[in-house]
Amino acid sequence: MANLVYKRVSTDQQSTARQNLVLDEAGIEDPVTFEEDTGTSSRLHPLQRPKFRALLDYARPGDTVHISEMFRLVRGTGHILDVLDVLHRDRLALRIHDGAFSAMDLTARHPRTSELLSTVKFMVQTLAAAGELQRDLQRELTYDGLRAAEAKGNKGGRRPAVSADKLEDVRAAYLAGRSIAALARDHGVSRGAIRTAVADLLPDRTAAEEKAPAPELPVTLDMPGKVADFLRAADLDDIERAALDQGAPVRRGQGYTLRVTAIPAVHRQLLARCQPLDGGHGVPAVPAQRKARHEYENRVSALTP
């Protein structure tokens, strides 16, 4: 079982020194480290960050994801729930080594419903408020520091604006997802200068982000046993086979259902695979199998497209 370490800093004025200290003290055995580029913004969904995506691609069931503190990975409640669903789907453990959540198992699920435990949900919902408080405190401390410097007669000079020959590079990098802080560091200018250079892109960028589709998340459906038995003997691709193999059987009288967790697209693929249970092409349908397939079809059809 591998130990996967994830690191990230939001601005060019931060370093991973504190994260390194916490993780080193944890004594993680044979860590495999994934570190985002400096300045990777927390506003970018974790599932869309290059290094975290690489971590998920590398991970195998039973591996553990290690982070120094929760906010290195997520801040908003929606992001947290998305990440926990993906970790549950991939059967990965999450270990937080510092902060209020270091003693909690945020991937804990109810053994029968496979849903997040109610206590975990409650704690997760407090994370957004805690993150907002932390950001407010940081702004207050920054403001107090500026006032103290001004009282001593220190006035910060303005750094130069973005030069004309670099303007298009800055705009292209911003549209590609580079943060304002990282661009300011790259080009040796203030963040205000970068904001001025991309001012006309800000509204469009926000609108595009709001319209961007959210990553498709796993859904758990009960698949009738007759459908599951048919699919086990069918020619499935690796993703479909994995979803079926990881399903949890639930006894129902003389039969059973298979509780399958997969993204909606995979459920739709599995439904298409069991089309022969409806009969046709000279092959008579078995009523019990056809009924089972229709039950599964109704459940899949209820998923939001």
C-alpha positions in Angstrom: 0.0 0.0 0.0 1.5 3.3 -1.1 1.7 6.5 0.9 0.9 9.5 -1.4 1.8 13.0 -0.2 0.1 16.0 -1.6 1.5 19.6 -1.2 0.3 23.0 -2.4 0.8 26.7 -1.7 -1.5 29.5 -2.9 0.9 32.3 -3.5 4.5 33.0 -4.5 5.0 34.4 -1.0 4.5 31.0 0.6 6.7 27.9 0.7 6.1 24.3 1.6 8.6 24.5 4.6 5.8 24.2 7.2 4.2 21.3 5.3 7.5 19.6 5.0 8.1 19.9 8.8 4.6 18.4 9.7 4.9 15.6 7.2 8.5 14.8 8.1 7.5 14.6 11.8 4.7 12.2 10.8 7.3 9.6 9.8 5.6 8.6 6.6 7.2 5.5 5.1 8.4 5.6 1.5 6.3 8.7 0.5 5.4 9.4 -3.1 5.1 13.2 -3.3 2.9 15.2 -5.6 3.5 19.0 -5.3 1.5 21.6 -7.3 3.3 24.4 -9.1 3.8 27.4 -6.9 0.8 29.8 -6.9 -1.8 27.1 -7.7 -4.9 28.9 -6.6 -7.3 27.4 -4.0 -10.2 28.6 -6.2 -9.3 25.8 -8.8 -11.3 22.7 -8.0 -8.9 20.0 -6.5 -10.1 17.5 -9.1 -8.9 19.9 -11.8 -5.4 20.5 -10.4 -2.7 18.8 -12.4 -0.8 17.2 -9.6 -3.8 16.0 -7.6 -5.2 14.5 -10.8 -1.8 12.8 -11.3 -2.0 11.5 -7.7 -5.5 10.0 -8.3 -4.3 8.4 -11.6 -1.3 6.9 -9.7 -3.3 5.7 -6.7 -4.5 2.1 -6.2 -7.2 0.8 -3.8 -5.8 0.7 -0.3 -3.4 3.6 -0.7 -3.3 6.5 1.7 -3.3 10.2 0.8 -1.4 12.3 3.3 -1.7 16.1 3.6 -0.3 18.4 6.3 -3.7 20.2 6.9 -7.1 20.1 5.2 -6.8 23.5 3.6 -3.8 22.5 1.5 -6.3 20.3 -0.4 -9.7 22.0 -0.1 -11.5 25.0 1.3 -15.1 25.2 0.2 -17.7 22.6 1.4 -18.6 21.6 -2.2 -14.9 20.8 -3.0 -14.6 18.8 0.2 -17.6 16.6 -0.5 -16.5 16.1 -4.1 -13.0 14.9 -3.0 -14.4 12.6 -0.3 -16.7 11.0 -2.9 -13.8 10.3 -5.2 -11.6 9.0 -2.5 -14.4 6.6 -1.4 -14.9 5.5 -5.0 -11.2 4.7 -5.4 -11.0 3.1 -2.0 -8.3 5.6 -0.8 -7.7 6.6 2.8 -7.1 10.3 3.8 -4.7 11.1 6.6 -4.5 14.8 7.8 -1.5 15.3 10.1 -2.2 18.8 11.6 -5.1 21.0 12.5 -8.5 20.4 13.9 -9.3 17.5 11.6 -6.1 15.5 12.2 -7.9 13.0 14.5 -10.9 12.4 12.3 -11.5 9.8 9.5 -13.3 12.0 7.0 -13.7 9.0 4.6 -15.8 7.1 7.2 -19.0 5.7 5.6 -22.1 3.9 7.0 -21.5 0.1 6.6 -25.0 -0.4 5.0 -25.8 2.7 3.1 -22.2 3.7 2.1 -23.1 7.3 2.8 -20.9 9.7 4.8 -21.5 9.3 8.5 -23.8 12.1 9.8 -21.0 13.3 12.2 -18.6 13.5 9.3 -21.1 15.6 7.3 -21.5 18.0 10.2 -17.8 18.5 10.6 -17.3 18.9 6.8 -19.9 21.6 6.7 -18.0 23.6 9.3 -14.9 23.6 7.1 -16.2 26.4 4.9 -16.9 28.6 7.8 -13.5 27.9 9.3 -11.8 28.6 6.0 -13.6 31.9 5.7 -12.6 32.9 9.3 -8.9 32.1 8.5 -9.0 34.3 5.4 -10.6 37.2 7.3 -7.9 36.9 10.0 -5.2 37.0 7.4 -6.6 40.1 5.8 -6.9 41.8 9.2 -3.3 41.0 10.1 -2.1 42.2 6.7 -4.0 45.5 7.2 -2.6 46.0 10.7 0.9 45.4 9.4 0.5 47.9 6.6 -0.8 50.5 9.1 2.2 49.9 11.4 4.6 50.3 8.5 2.9 53.5 7.4 3.2 54.9 11.0 6.9 54.4 10.8 7.1 56.3 7.6 7.5 53.3 5.3 5.7 53.6 2.1 5.9 50.8 -0.4 6.9 51.8 -3.9 4.9 50.6 -6.9 6.5 47.9 -9.0 6.4 48.4 -12.8 3.4 47.6 -14.9 3.4 44.7 -17.4 5.5 45.6 -20.4 3.8 45.6 -23.8 5.9 42.7 -25.1 4.8 40.5 -22.1 1.1 41.5 -22.1 -0.1 38.7 -24.4 1.9 36.1 -22.5 0.3 37.2 -19.2 -3.2 37.1 -20.6 -2.7 33.7 -22.2 -1.3 32.3 -19.0 -4.2 33.7 -16.9 -6.7 32.2 -19.2 -4.9 28.9 -18.9 -5.4 28.9 -15.1 -2.2 30.6 -13.8 -3.0 32.6 -10.6 -2.6 36.3 -10.4 0.0 35.9 -7.6 2.1 33.5 -9.6 2.0 35.7 -12.7 3.1 38.7 -10.5 6.1 36.6 -9.3 7.0 35.4 -12.8 7.1 38.9 -14.3 8.4 40.9 -11.3 5.3 43.2 -11.0 2.6 43.8 -8.5 -0.7 41.8 -8.4 -2.5 45.0 -9.2 -0.5 45.3 -12.4 -1.5 41.8 -13.4 -5.2 42.5 -12.6 -4.9 45.6 -14.8 -3.5 43.6 -17.6 -6.3 41.0 -17.5 -9.1 43.4 -16.3 -11.3 42.8 -19.3 -10.9 39.0 -18.9 -12.1 38.8 -15.2 -15.9 38.9 -15.8 -15.7 36.5 -18.7 -13.5 34.2 -16.8 -15.9 34.1 -13.8 -18.8 33.4 -16.0 -17.0 30.6 -17.8 -16.0 29.0 -14.4 -19.6 29.2 -13.3 -20.8 27.5 -16.5 -18.1 24.9 -16.5 -19.6 21.5 -15.8 -18.8 20.0 -12.4 -16.9 16.7 -12.5 -19.2 13.7 -12.7 -19.4 12.1 -9.2 -20.0 8.4 -8.3 -23.6 7.3 -7.6 -24.5 4.1 -5.8 -27.4 2.0 -7.3 -28.8 -1.4 -6.5 -28.4 -3.7 -9.5 -30.7 -6.7 -9.5 -28.8 -10.0 -9.1 -30.0 -11.4 -12.4 -28.5 -8.4 -14.2 -25.3 -8.7 -12.3 -25.0 -12.4 -13.1 -25.5 -11.7 -16.8 -22.9 -8.8 -16.8 -20.3 -10.9 -15.0 -20.3 -13.2 -18.1 -20.3 -10.4 -20.6 -17.4 -8.7 -22.3 -16.8 -5.5 -20.2 -14.1 -2.9 -20.4 -11.8 -2.4 -17.4 -13.8 0.4 -15.8 -17.1 -1.5 -16.0 -15.5 -4.7 -14.7 -14.0 -2.8 -11.8 -17.3 -1.3 -10.8 -18.9 -4.7 -10.9 -16.1 -6.4 -9.0 -16.2 -3.7 -6.3 -20.0 -4.0 -5.8 -21.4 -5.1 -2.4 -24.0 -7.9 -2.6 -27.1 -7.4 -0.5 -29.3 -10.5 0.1 -33.0 -10.2 -0.8 -35.0 -13.3 0.2 -33.9 -16.0 -2.2 -32.0 -13.6 -4.4 -29.7 -10.6 -4.0 -28.9 -7.2 -5.4 -25.5 -5.8 -6.1 -24.8 -2.3 -4.7 -22.7 -0.7 -7.4 -20.9 2.6 -7.0 -19.9 4.3 -10.3 -20.3 7.5 -12.2 -23.6 7.8 -14.1 -21.8 7.2 -17.4 -20.6 3.8 -16.3 -24.1 2.9 -15.0 -25.5 3.8 -18.5 -22.8 1.6 -20.1 -23.7 -1.3 -17.9 -27.4 -0.9 -18.7 -26.6 -0.9 -22.4 -24.5 -4.1 -22.0 -27.5 -6.0 -20.6 -29.9 -5.1 -23.5 -30.0 -8.8 -24.6 -32.0 -9.6 -21.5 -35.0 -7.9 -23.3 -34.8 -10.6 -26.0 -34.8 -10.1 -29.7 -33.0 -11.4 -32.8 -34.6 -14.8 -32.4 -33.7 -15.1 -28.8 -36.7 -15.3 -26.4 -36.6 -13.2 -23.3 -36.8 -14.7 -19.8 -39.5 -12.8 -18.0 -37.6 -12.6 -14.7 -34.5 -11.4 -16.4 -36.4 -8.8 -18.5 -38.1 -7.5 -15.3 -34.8 -7.3 -13.5 -33.3 -5.3 -16.4 -36.2 -2.9 -16.4 -35.8 -2.3 -12.7 -32.2 -1.4 -13.2 -33.1 0.8 -16.2 -35.6 2.8 -14.1 -32.9 3.5 -11.5 -30.4 4.5 -14.1 -32.9 6.7 -15.9 -33.6 8.6 -12.6 -30.0 9.9 -12.6 -29.5 13.5 -13.6 -28.0 13.5 -17.1 
